[in-house]
Amino acid sequence: MSDTLNGKVALVTGASSGIGEATALALSAEGARVAVGARRADRLESLAGKAPGEVLALDLDVADQESVRAAVARTVERFGALDVLVNNAGVMLSGPIVGADTTEWTRMVETNLLGSMYTVHAALPYLLESKGTILQISSTSGRIASANSGVYAATKFGITAFSESLRQEVTAHGVRVVVIEPGFVATELATHITDPTMQAAAQQLATSMRTLQPEDIANAVVYAVTRPEHVAVNEILIRPTDQTR
């Protein structure tokens, strides 16, 4: 364990697997005390067992404002402050717009976009006090929309727009806002897809390239949050070398 983030407190959403889990472990390895939240709270105990530092496991549904407020309150109650927020929770339910099950649209908007907004809103008073850092996990889909991913891309474009407005509001108060846009990462995200054709396409894409690993994104988070206080890395686009768009 290093002491780069010694004494700092981080909250990571969507921490039950993939990027969220890897990020929580990486922040813990840097000396942070980490609160980890997810709907699959049973998985968080395993994460806590692997982390080198102190971890608080939280049952968290970012689409539920009461759940978000309670998670932030418990984090501050346990650790006394909040310095880093990593908004990672998300779902990807790709499929064509024609004939779509629009309940999947609602789920993506509520989780990916509104969920990140709710978490920022609840955490911001504490982050303003600590002059902390907000890291928004977006996607290359927040830059380039593709057929059959319209609503997912819309949520990620929305995160980028919200984050830039947020940055302009809080940067003068010493709060840094970072948007991290991963390309294809080897996580469970694509397994959420219910459309069989899109599921097969995602699997084929994964086998066609050397995909990023969750730890690659976690390392980017650590890089951004450990810059000197006068340095704000506002955007990190990170693709597999083999990914063309």
Secondary structure, DSSP 8 states (H G I E B T S, - for coil): ---TTTT-EEEEESTTSHHHHHHHHHHHHTT-EEEEEES-THHHHHHHHH-SS-EEEEE--TT-HHHHHHHHHHHHHHHS---EEEE---------STT--HHHHHHHIIIIIIHHHHHHHHHHHHHHHHT-EEEEE--GGGTS--TT-HHHHHHHHHHHHHHHHHHHHHGGGT-EEEEEEE-SBSSSGGGG---HHHHHHHHHHHHTS--B-HHHHHHHHHHHHTS-TT----EEEE--TT---
